[in-house]
Amino acid sequence: MMPISLTLSAFGPYPDTITIDFESFQEDGLFLITGPTGSGKTMIFDAMIFALYGKTSGQIRQTDSLRCDHALNEIPTFVEFSFSLHQQNYTIKRNPKYYLEGKKTPKQPSALLILPDGKMVEGIKEVNQKMISLLGVDDQQFKQICMIAQGEFTKLIMASSDEREKVLRELFHSETYQKLEEKLKVHLKTYQDKYDLLLNKRKDLMQELQVEDHQEYLSKQTKLIASQQKEYDDLKKDLDQKKQQLQLYRLQNQRLIQLKDLKQQFQDLKKQENDYQKLNKTVDTLKKAQETNYLYISYIKQQKKLQTLKLNQEDFLKQLKKLEKDYQEKKVQANSLDYKQQTKEKLQNQIQETKQLINQIYQYQNDYQNLQTLKQQYRMLDEEHKLFLKKKEKFENGLQRDQERIQSEQQVQSKYELIKQQYVRLNEQKVKVHQLSDYYDQILKLNENKSDLQEEYTVVEKQVDHEKMQYNQMEKLYFRKQAGIFALQLKEDQPCPICGSLHHPHPAQIEKEDITKEKLDQQAKKVKQQEHRLQDILQKILLSNQKKEMLVKQTKQLSSELNIQEEISKEIFIKELDHLSKDEKRMKKEHLELQDELKYIQKLKKSVALSLKDMSTYESKELKQAQSLENIQVQIHQLSGKLDDSLRQYEIGEVNKNYQQVQKEYRQLSLEIETIQQDYEKVKNKYLEIKTKISSLNQQIIQEQEIYDELDNKYHTALDAFINEEEFLNLKTQINQISILEKKYQDYLISLKSLNEQIISLENEVKDSTYVDLSSLSETIKEVNQQLREKNDDLEKLKIDYSLKEKMIKDIQKINQQLEKDEDTYQRYLDLYNLASGKNNARVSIERYVLATYFENMLIYANVIMKQLSQGRYQLLRKDDAGKGRSQQGLELDVFDQESGNIRSIKTLSGGESFKAALSLALGLSRMVQDYAGGIELNTLFIDEGFGSLDSQSLDQAMNCLMELHHENKLIGIISHVSDLKDRIERQLVVERKQKQSVIQMI
């Protein structure tokens, strides 16, 4: 992704609309964003991040507070960013949520992305998803790759192991592993609580149960329950037998009582037999009346139907008589339509002739108008053709000039290559001057160190002589003491163990000062230490001399290569660099001019190629115009011969008026004929319809009269069964009681028969039976029932106790099984938690292990840059072993010094060296994230501050490193207020504060 342009409108500290053209920086590849602190330098990168992802680069700035407080209401707040990706251009426009002064309703956020093919993606969510898909990274990864905030990486270098873990967690977002550790801790606590809960529950159950051998207890209780169950079953069986006997006696007594009651009911029914016989005769009479009623209903219905038909017949006869006169009149009118039909046909012919004349007139007028239009087109096209010939001549002249300028390309290219070679040689000379200056500084430093070492050697040499003198004195005193000890053991006339003499006139005396073997050995050790120290200083002096000789030799060689005749000094270096800087500016200017000329020539080539294509287009257009003129002439000639001037005499308005009048007469006559025909047909149809209905009614009346006569005969014959018609009509009202009366009589017969059958059946059942007194047997059953209840209560209590104890035993067994299962799970979580939290042999948590892996990979990338910035002297190393007393390890940072061959803490680096390390880590992280993301194209890098701690040479090395990134097709922006950078970087964005507002000036 390469920026093309960025527009900020009322955004951040910028109240107006400002556009930054990044294309003008792409040639140099390096530009400076400079200005005072708080002027809004970093806001440029924030605007880019906001355009791409709707977020800012820092956590302090919120997206709903991005509008400039000093912006006018008519100026909207938005950011528009154009960039190229995979050689295609994209434009994204986005505005945040903001309020206008005096308005309560906010402007809602929006986003619009314009794709290379012109299609658009709208909506914040849709644009965000599309941008992540296009760039291949989210906003966090984009900031890691494209923005280097030096403070973060300096903090990373100087931080303790725990602080470095926090910084790396923010860089690599490893919170997931920390959350995993916390979740494992929660799970471990959950299973620990569950395990303790099960133990307490088992303890409570055991205390409540108070049984040692569970199986033996259950076996004894089972046998006891079975014994008591058998006693209960025997007693219940005896009770059931007594109850069965009682039930039989009770049933026998009930049947005897029932037999007596049934006989009494049978006698009562026999007394009502005459009444029910009369009821049966009444039912028979009502049934005959019911049959006659059916004939009566049909007779009355047919009588009414016949009367209705006769009334309809009279009505239709009246309608027919009334319609007869109207029908005859309409018939006469219909017969007189022939004359009107002939008149209608004449009018129709006249309409056709007039319509044909109108079409001819319109065609004449259209052809005449087309002829005038063609003549006008011919005149205009002829003028256009003449202008085109002049434009073609001018185009050919310009094309010839461009072709002549293209021929000078080879000469300009040669000058351009020569300037490039001179620029490379000049850079080599600058590197040599810096190298020579570094050698000079090292020689001066060696001279100073040598003087210090010589002074130190003199001091240590004196200390060695003094310590040796001390040792010799102590040694003499020690030997004298030993001799004194021997002298104390000497006796006269006994040989001396040392010399063998028998006489000892002057024995040695014991010294007062106590000199032990230990003190003498300690002094000897001091002498050796001082001698070693003296030897080390001497070795350093020799190494310093050798290094100085080598540096002097290299200095002479570089001076010879640079053609420096004067004695080496700092003034010489400044003078040489000044000359080189002036030459460099001159070459850069010539280089840019030649480069612009070559680019212009390349554009001319493309333009000429397109112009040659356009030339053929011009020729084709000229031919087409000539053909068009010829075609128009042919059309004019054809239309002139086609026009019929005889039609000019007609006035189209008058002809149309006559045409409309004839049409009106035709429509009126057609309507009159159609109305007469419709009226006649309507009356005729109605007349025939009524005649048909009258004929049909006559036939129907004859048929219905025959049916009526037949029903009348049957009805009066049926009345013979009754005294008169009045009796029948009276019985007719009681017909609905037939079923009720008939059912009443049948119920009587059924009851009589049923009682008789029941009496006979009961007499057979209770034959030879007598009534029994049940009081004694009932009392016996009550006593046995009470015994049974007591037995049942005891048995139920025993079963309940057994069931409860059995359940408690099963619960204890389940708890034991669950404890075995949970113990394995708890142990697994304990092992996982110890492994994840760093309570392991390696003393590394899972998060720190992941961060250490990322950190190691970041150092691989960083050391490539660190080697270049430190001229191969330093290499960053991750320290694996933990210090004493530390609970975690893996994130310690050391540095390997190639000159001394020692590994030391990163904190021992100077301020400038620390910046180089921080810059290396930052660039290394950027490259690593880009490589890890895979297939992404992010060719932009912003570096925020951090150059103030560098000396001139280190600053040049950092600039050379950044220029190499430019050769990798990267656009690099440095955000800084360091004044030295203004002299080293030509292309600049100068941010200034004026009247509490920020403005940008491009240089």
Beta strands, then each sheet from edge to edge (+ up, - down):
strand 1: 2-11
strand 2: 14-21
strand 3: 30-34
strand 4: 78-85
strand 5: 88-95
strand 6: 110-114
strand 7: 120-122
strand 8: 147-149
strand 9: 874-879
strand 10: 892-897
strand 11: 902-905
strand 12: 940-944
strand 13: 971-975
strand 14: 988-994
strand 15: 997-1002
sheet 1: 2+ 1- 4+ 5- 6+ 7-
sheet 2: 8+ 12+ 13+ 3+ 14+ 15-
sheet 3: 9+ 10- 11+
end
